[in-house]
Amino acid sequence: MTFTHGYAANGDLRMYYEVHGQSATDKPPLLLIPGGGSTIQTNFASIIPLLSAQRQVIAVDEEGHGRTAATGRPLTAENSAGDVLAVLDQLQLDSVDVLGFSAGGHTALSLAMQHPARVRRLIAASTFFSRDALPGEFWEGMKTATLDNMPAAYKDADRSLNPDPGHLERLFELDRQRIVGFPGWSEQDLGRITAPTLVLCADQDVMGPEHAVRMSRAIPRARLLIVPGGHGDYLGELAASDGDLQAMRATLPHLRRFLDS
């Protein structure tokens, strides 16, 4: 399987990206954006080989995650969308399909709202657009969360790539502040999205399926898919699936059908 990797510069930020598989004339590349605390490997390692057998797949590590070093700026959906644009420009890609998971879904939504011509199709997976998607206890808990609250799979993955003891703490704080400071978008904001969109959620997700329904109704002509499972197991996400890929294999045909339609 063809594999290349590199870095794209956006100011001081150098975003790490990987390209899997061959480009296809009839299918645009699919861009994958991992969730908070996660990396290309922990979020998508199991599904990339299956997706890239049929289309080219590009995956990125957001700021402070994996092989993308942190800078002095805050990690926000808008900043990260700018980093993704730098990757697309470096690879000379006019438009791509985009799948963003969890906090990476915020980046994907921001990209689709700010740069609609660059997003052909959008999959917003296990993400939310407004703060009322989650209960007040969640927001209070995030204000006081510590590294002890981080899944072991994420800690182990980061330490294997970045042995500097301060790296993991910086990663956690970037993610914590990103969520605590997330302002949310209105339904009118989502109404600006022009890309055909699939809102994807699990029935036991962090946010309830009711929020996914709201999102799908706010985005023009969006489709909705609610699958059995938890936060990311249907993508093979390591912390959620713990190596059990049954949910991922069941969901994959639905993703392919949406992307190919």
Buried (B, 14 or more C-beta within 10 A) or exposed (E): EEEEEEBBEBEEBBBBBBBBBEEEEEEBBBBBBBBBBBBBBBBBBBBBEBBBEBBBBBBBBBBBBBBBBBBEEEBBBEBBBBBBBBBBBBBEBEBBBBBBBBBBBBBBBBBBBBBBEBBBBBBBBBBBBBEEBBEEEEEEEBEEBEEEEBBEBBBEBBEEEBEEEEBBEBBBBBBBBBBEEBEEBEEEBBEEBBBBBBBBBBEEBBBBBEBBBBBBEBBEEBBBBBBEBBBBBBBBBBBBBEEEBEBBEEBBEBBBEBBEE
